Amino acid sequence: MWVIYVIQNSGTKELYFGFTSNLKRRLEEHNSGKNISTKRNTGKWMIIYAEAYRDKSDAMNREKRLKHHGSGKHELLKRLPKSRL
């Protein structure tokens, strides 16, 4: 099982999109500062959205569309008004 996810930092309110086969471990990595892209001095990263896929390439393609195509990201975020900080 592969998961694309959206996390948000409680301090900076930044969003980060990613994919993984182990969501719990990956969130721990983000919060421990092991990922240079999400290393912050304040706040904690929290999951605000996740989608599950059986195939890795499907998850990778979805993550790529969310990261690099504004309309996909914009439409997803419109569905999450109360989930974001």
HUVENUR-V454583 format. One record per backbone hydrogen bond with DSSP energy under -0.5 kcal/mol. CO is the residue of the C=O (numbers start at 0). NH is the residue of the N-H. Records with the same first field share a line. If there is no record, write none. Layout:
CO->NH + NH
This chain:
1->52
2->19
3->50
4->17
5->47 + 48
6->15
7->45
8->12
13->8
15->6
17->4
19->2
21->25
22->26
23->27
24->28
25->29
26->30
27->31
28->32 + 33 + 34
29->32
33->35
34->37 + 38
35->38
37->39
43->9
45->7
48->5
50->3
52->1
54->58
55->59
56->60
57->61
58->62
59->63
60->64
61->65
62->66
63->67
64->68
67->69
68->71 + 72
69->73
70->74
71->75
72->76
73->77
74->78
75->78
76->79
77->80
79->82 + 83
